[in-house]
Amino acid sequence: MKHTRSIWLVLSLTLAAGLILTACGAQAAQPPAATQPPAATQPPPAATEAPTAMSMQMGAPIVIAMYQEPESINPYLSVQTVVNVLSTALYDGLLTVGPDGEFIPVLATEVPSIANGGLSADGLTITYKLREGVKWADGKPFTSADVKFTWQALMDNSNAVVSRAGWEDIDTVETPNDLTAVVKFKKLYAPALTLWRYVLPAHGFGGGTAMTGADFNRKPFGTGPFFVKEWTSGESIVLDYNPNANPAPLVSGLVFRITPSREESVLLLKSGEVEAVWDLIEASIPDFEGNADATLWTTPSSNVEYLGLNLAQRGNPADPTKPHAILGDIKVRQAPSLAIDRSVLVNDLMYGKSTIATSAIGLGWASDPTISIAPYDPEKAKSLLDEAGWKPGSDGIRMKGGQRLSLEITSTSGNKLRELAEQVIQEQLKAVGIELKINNVPSSTLFGNWASSGPLQRGNFDISMDTWGPDIDPNDFVSILFESASIPTEAGGGWNYFRINDPKIDAAIKAGRSTLDIAARKQAYSEVARLVNDTYAYIPLYNRLIINAFTNDVSGWTPNPWRDFTWDAAKWAHK
């Protein structure tokens, strides 16, 4: 990742001074339950019901095992990783980011810069020139109206979107012709080029901008290489090739087979029932040693496994104005961080294939290697709990005022690594007098929205164990997770489910997105990471790798730490 910092230095200088940004050639975050009747949507394409000359020339579909199932496939309404994996195979963005951190035009013809006239000198106006002849999978033309619609849909308050960061700073999106979109900002938004990662079809939502509860979310289509043909809950999601995709994919479809766990997925790969497995864990690496029929791909990622502690009074919903009955005391929150021996997690559970995490921003130009965490010190953890008034009971679990120091940890079920890690953490916390009860649920439940009573959104949890990390620009990540404006409400607003409300963190996040000076931005995000650590609502555990497996019959996949598994699915093929 040595290139990332220099690339972003070039980008910032480009935006600020008009230097030429060299771009590669163009290549091909669950909605709430409906509160009104779903809007009528365009029917999905039917062009591939019978074999065509094109489909007969393509390879057979690639079958992929995935251990999560989404509630919907709208990336603006969900934070489930699997939603982005599926969305990336369906929708194109104006730009994407390659493995080396460089922007690549997709629906745009070039990366806007001052030099090519796409960016104003003050950074407040971006002009996107769009590719000609692009069609949606249903055959309708892609135009600048779709670019404008995507912004309008994000800003429709009836939609409980994951985040409006950046979108709310846009004043207007002008469409002088079908192939030009002019975006005018009210104020400088440094990561502006990261917006429009996915462009939605304006005609896909019945003529309005309401996305919540829309039929489209269940059977979407885009300008990408595939569209959803069939979704059988609990079994599979079948993607057919987009007959209008340019370039066309090399296989006629992707079949995502839904499994109960990663372990089941690996067994299916070994038995030849699937050809790829998405999102494996470090503990899976020994399973593939000596396997001549499959290749395990590993690459660094920005994802960090962490514990998320609820600062608010637990409830359904939580009351963010009142502190959590136990975790409201920072000394109690510090204790788990000191009591957990992270080296056991890394060396014993992950076979030494990972490293201890010290920051929410662990990879990329904004990471700061000088950020540290307090070392393993169970005696200090005990001392802090003593100071907080929690004294050991007859069974070793601490008590205070008749209350037991008992907390619940929740994560995604079917994740063997997390289940083992939870058990290790459970024993380590017990050693200092904290009782930890494990209650894991399906991913779609854990990350459910407000209307479906998702425990994280509602604040009905004590501790969660999750993996998350920043994109090439950390702004969206830190805004969604740590900014006070992102504390979840019934109206939506974000995924700060810790209920962190810290003016210093808010100010540092704002500073990071309000300048084009790369050094100033890096300093701001370093400050964010340090301040977040100081809350002890976010406890980093270990850095995650990107690990996927393919049989040796499949070719074309390239690891990319900045994009999802399917980012180059149009290039996948059978050998």
Long-range contacts (C-beta under 8 A, 24 or more apart in sequence): 1-101, 1-300, 1-363, 1-364, 1-561, 3-100, 3-101, 4-100, 4-101, 4-363, 4-364, 4-365, 4-472, 5-364, 5-365, 7-100, 7-101, 7-102, 7-365, 8-101, 8-364, 8-365, 8-472, 8-473, 8-518, 9-365, 9-518, 11-103, 11-193, 12-190, 12-516, 12-517, 12-518, 12-521, 13-518, 14-113, 14-114, 14-115, 14-119, 15-113, 15-114, 15-119, 15-123, 15-190, 15-516, 16-123, 16-516, 16-517, 17-114, 18-113, 18-114, 18-115, 18-119, 18-121, 19-113, 19-114, 19-115, 20-113, 20-115, 20-116, 21-103, 21-111, 21-113, 21-115, 22-102, 23-102, 23-103, 23-104, 23-105, 23-110, 23-111, 24-98, 24-102, 24-104, 25-104, 26-104, 26-105, 26-106, 26-109, 26-131, 27-96, 27-104, 27-106, 27-247, 27-568, 27-570, 28-92, 28-106, 28-224, 28-225, 28-245, 28-246, 28-247, 28-570, 29-75, 29-76, 29-77, 29-78, 29-79, 29-83, 29-84, 29-162, 29-163, 29-480, 29-495, 30-70, 30-71, 30-72, 30-77, 30-78, 30-80, 30-83, 30-444, 30-447, 30-448, 30-449, 30-452, 30-454, 31-71, 31-72, 31-74, 31-77, 31-78, 31-159, 31-160, 31-211, 31-212, 31-213, 31-214, 31-217, 31-449, 32-160, 32-212, 32-213, 32-449, 32-450, 32-451, 32-452, 33-213, 33-451, 33-452, 34-212, 34-213, 35-212, 35-213, 35-451, 36-210, 36-213, 38-213, 38-214, 38-215, 39-205, 39-206, 39-207, 39-208, 39-210, 39-213, 39-214, 39-215, 40-206, 40-215, 41-204, 41-205, 41-206, 41-214, 41-215, 41-216, 41-219, 42-138, 42-140, 42-201, 42-203, 42-204, 42-216, 43-138, 44-137, 44-138, 44-219, 44-220, 44-221, 44-227, 44-228, 44-229, 45-137, 45-138, 45-139, 45-221, 45-227, 45-240, 45-242, 45-243, 47-139, 47-243, 48-229, 48-240, 48-241, 48-243, 48-252, 52-243, 54-241, 54-243, 54-248, 55-241, 55-252, 58-241, 58-248, 58-249, 58-250, 58-251, 58-252, 59-250, 59-251, 59-252, 59-573, 59-574, 60-251, 60-252, 60-574, 61-238, 61-239, 61-251, 61-252, 61-253, 61-254, 61-255, 62-251, 62-253, 62-254, 62-255, 62-275, 62-276, 62-554, 62-572, 62-574, 63-255, 63-257, 63-273, 63-274, 63-275, 63-276, 64-254, 64-255, 64-256, 64-257, 64-274, 64-275, 64-276, 64-277, 64-278, 65-256, 65-257, 65-259, 65-264, 65-265, 65-268, 65-269, 65-274, 65-276, 65-277, 65-278, 66-256, 66-257, 66-258, 66-259, 66-265, 66-278, 66-279, 67-258, 67-259, 67-260, 67-261, 67-262, 67-264, 67-265, 67-279, 67-414, 67-415, 68-258, 68-412, 68-442, 68-443, 68-444, 69-233, 69-234, 69-237, 69-258, 69-442, 69-443, 69-444, 70-444, 71-444, 71-448, 71-452, 72-217, 72-218, 73-217, 73-218, 73-220, 73-228, 73-237, 74-211, 74-214, 74-216, 74-217, 74-220, 75-197, 75-198, 76-153, 76-154, 76-159, 76-161, 76-162, 76-198, 76-200, 76-211, 77-159, 77-160, 77-161, 77-162, 77-211, 77-212, 77-217, 77-449, 78-162, 78-447, 78-449, 79-162, 79-447, 79-480, 79-495, 80-443, 80-444, 80-447, 81-279, 81-564, 82-278, 82-443, 84-564, 85-278, 85-279, 85-564, 85-565, 85-566, 86-228, 86-237, 86-239, 86-256, 86-566, 87-198, 87-220, 87-564, 88-198, 88-224, 88-563, 88-564, 88-565, 88-566, 88-567, 88-569, 89-224, 89-225, 89-226, 89-239, 89-254, 89-566, 89-569, 90-220, 90-221, 90-222, 90-224, 90-226, 90-227, 90-228, 90-239, 91-198, 91-199, 91-200, 91-220, 91-222, 91-223, 91-224, 92-198, 92-199, 92-222, 92-223, 92-224, 93-196, 93-197, 93-198, 93-199, 94-128, 94-130, 94-147, 94-196, 94-199, 95-193, 95-196, 96-197, 96-563, 96-567, 97-471, 97-472, 97-560, 97-562, 97-563, 98-560, 98-562, 99-558, 99-559, 99-560, 99-561, 99-562, 101-364, 101-365, 101-472, 101-562, 103-193, 107-131, 107-134, 107-142, 107-199, 107-223, 111-193, 112-193, 122-188, 123-185, 123-188, 123-190, 123-192, 123-516, 124-184, 124-185, 124-187, 124-188, 125-182, 125-183, 125-184, 125-185, 126-182, 126-183, 126-185, 126-192, 126-193, 127-180, 127-181, 127-182, 127-183, 128-180, 128-181, 128-182, 128-183, 128-196, 129-179, 129-180, 130-178, 130-179, 130-180, 130-181, 131-179, 132-179, 133-246, 134-223, 134-244, 134-246, 135-223, 135-244, 136-201, 136-203, 136-221, 136-222, 136-223, 136-244, 137-221, 137-222, 137-223, 137-227, 137-242, 137-243, 137-244, 137-245, 138-201, 138-221, 139-244, 140-201, 140-203, 141-178, 142-199, 142-201, 142-223, 143-175, 143-178, 143-179, 144-175, 144-176, 144-177, 144-178, 144-179, 144-180, 144-181, 145-175, 145-178, 145-202, 146-199, 146-200, 146-201, 146-202, 147-173, 147-175, 147-181, 147-196, 147-199, 148-173, 148-175, 148-181, 148-202, 149-200, 149-201, 149-202, 149-209, 150-196, 150-198, 150-199, 150-200, 151-183, 152-209, 153-200, 153-205, 153-209, 153-210, 153-211, 155-209, 156-209, 156-210, 156-211, 157-491, 158-210, 158-212, 159-209, 159-210, 159-211, 159-212, 159-492, 160-212, 160-449, 160-450, 160-451, 160-491, 160-492, 161-211, 161-492, 162-480, 162-494, 162-495, 163-476, 163-479, 163-480, 163-486, 163-494, 163-495, 164-493, 165-475, 165-476, 165-479, 165-480, 165-483, 165-513, 166-191, 166-192, 166-194, 166-195, 166-475, 166-476, 166-513, 167-195, 187-514, 188-514, 188-515, 188-516, 189-513, 189-514, 190-473, 190-475, 190-512, 190-513, 190-514, 190-515, 190-516, 190-521, 191-473, 191-475, 191-476, 191-513, 194-471, 194-472, 194-473, 194-475, 194-476, 198-222, 199-223, 224-569, 224-570, 225-249, 225-569, 225-570, 226-253, 226-254, 226-569, 229-253, 234-258, 245-570, 247-570, 248-570, 249-569, 249-570, 249-572, 250-556, 250-570, 250-571, 250-572, 250-573, 251-572, 251-573, 251-574, 254-566, 254-569, 254-572, 260-414, 261-414, 261-415, 261-416, 262-414, 262-415, 262-416, 263-416, 266-549, 269-294, 269-549, 269-551, 270-294, 272-551, 275-550, 275-551, 275-553, 275-554, 276-548, 276-549, 276-550, 276-551, 276-554, 277-548, 277-549, 278-548, 278-565, 279-547, 279-548, 279-565, 280-547, 280-548, 280-549, 281-350, 281-415, 281-416, 281-417, 281-547, 282-349, 282-350, 282-351, 282-353, 282-354, 282-417, 282-544, 282-545, 282-547, 283-349, 283-350, 283-351, 283-416, 283-417, 283-420, 284-547, 284-549, 285-351, 285-353, 285-547, 286-351, 288-549, 292-552, 293-551, 293-552, 294-549, 294-550, 294-551, 294-552, 295-549, 295-550, 295-551, 295-552, 296-547, 296-548, 296-549, 297-546, 297-547, 297-548, 297-549, 297-550, 297-557, 297-559, 298-353, 298-545, 298-546, 298-547, 299-545, 299-546, 299-559, 299-561, 300-363, 300-543, 300-545, 300-546, 300-561, 301-363, 301-469, 301-543, 301-544, 301-545, 301-546, 301-561, 302-361, 302-362, 302-363, 302-364, 302-469, 302-470, 302-471, 302-561, 302-562, 303-467, 303-468, 303-469, 303-543, 303-544, 303-546, 304-357, 304-359, 304-360, 304-362, 304-467, 304-468, 304-469, 304-540, 304-541, 304-542, 304-543, 304-544, 305-357, 305-418, 305-421, 305-465, 305-466, 305-467, 305-540, 305-541, 305-542, 305-543, 305-544, 306-357, 306-360, 306-465, 306-466, 306-467, 306-468, 306-538, 306-539, 306-540, 306-541, 307-336, 307-409, 307-425, 307-463, 307-464, 307-465, 307-538, 307-539, 307-541, 308-456, 308-463, 308-464, 308-465, 308-466, 308-497, 308-498, 308-537, 308-538, 308-539, 309-333, 309-336, 309-462, 309-463, 309-498, 309-536, 309-537, 309-538, 309-539, 310-459, 310-461, 310-462, 310-463, 310-464, 310-497, 310-498, 310-499, 310-537, 311-498, 311-499, 311-500, 311-501, 311-535, 311-537, 312-459, 312-499, 314-459, 314-460, 314-461, 314-462, 315-458, 315-459, 315-460, 316-453, 316-458, 316-459, 316-460, 317-450, 317-458, 317-459, 317-460, 317-490, 318-458, 318-459, 318-460, 318-499, 320-459, 320-487, 320-499, 320-501, 324-462, 325-403, 326-403, 326-405, 326-407, 326-462, 327-407, 327-462, 327-463, 327-537, 329-388, 330-535, 330-536, 331-384, 331-385, 331-387, 331-388, 332-384, 332-385, 332-388, 332-390, 332-405, 333-535, 333-536, 333-537, 333-539, 334-374, 334-381, 334-384, 334-536, 335-381, 335-382, 335-384, 335-385, 335-429, 335-432, 335-434, 336-381, 336-425, 336-429, 336-434, 336-463, 336-539, 337-373, 337-374, 337-536, 337-539, 338-374, 338-376, 338-377, 338-378, 338-380, 338-381, 338-384, 339-376, 339-378, 339-381, 339-428, 339-429, 339-431, 339-432, 339-434, 340-376, 340-425, 340-428, 340-429, 340-539, 340-541, 341-376, 341-428, 342-376, 342-541, 342-542, 343-376, 344-424, 344-428, 345-421, 345-424, 345-425, 345-541, 345-542, 346-542, 348-424, 349-417, 349-420, 349-421, 349-424, 350-417, 350-542, 353-545, 354-542, 354-543, 354-544, 354-545, 355-542, 355-543, 356-541, 356-542, 356-543, 357-540, 357-541, 357-542, 357-543, 358-533, 358-540, 359-529, 359-533, 359-540, 360-469, 360-470, 360-477, 360-478, 360-481, 360-482, 360-528, 360-529, 360-532, 360-533, 360-538, 360-540, 361-469, 361-470, 361-474, 361-477, 361-478, 361-525, 361-526, 361-528, 361-529, 362-469, 362-540, 362-543, 363-469, 363-470, 363-543, 363-561, 364-470, 364-472, 364-474, 365-518, 365-522, 366-470, 366-473, 366-474, 366-512, 366-521, 366-522, 366-525, 366-526, 368-522, 368-525, 368-526, 368-529, 368-530, 370-526, 371-526, 371-529, 371-530, 371-533, 373-533, 373-540, 378-428, 378-431, 378-432, 381-432, 382-432, 382-433, 385-432, 385-433, 385-434, 390-433, 392-433, 393-433, 396-430, 396-433, 397-430, 397-433, 397-434, 397-435, 398-433, 398-434, 404-435, 405-433, 405-434, 405-435, 406-434, 406-435, 406-436, 406-437, 407-434, 407-435, 407-436, 407-437, 407-462, 407-463, 408-436, 408-437, 408-438, 408-439, 408-461, 408-462, 408-463, 409-436, 409-437, 409-438, 409-439, 409-462, 409-463, 409-464, 409-465, 410-438, 410-439, 410-440, 410-441, 410-446, 410-455, 410-461, 410-462, 410-463, 410-464, 410-465, 411-440, 411-446, 411-464, 411-465, 411-466, 412-440, 412-441, 412-442, 412-443, 412-446, 413-440, 413-441, 413-442, 413-443, 414-442, 415-440, 418-465, 421-465, 421-541, 422-465, 436-463, 450-488, 450-489, 450-490, 450-492, 451-490, 456-488, 456-495, 456-497, 457-488, 457-495, 457-497, 458-488, 459-488, 459-497, 459-499, 461-497, 464-497, 467-544, 469-544, 471-562, 472-562, 474-512, 474-525, 474-528, 475-509, 475-512, 475-513, 478-509, 478-512, 478-525, 478-528, 478-532, 479-509, 479-513, 481-538, 482-509, 482-528, 482-532, 482-538, 483-509, 498-535, 498-537, 498-538, 499-537, 500-532, 500-535, 500-537, 500-538, 502-531, 502-535, 504-531, 505-531, 505-532, 505-535
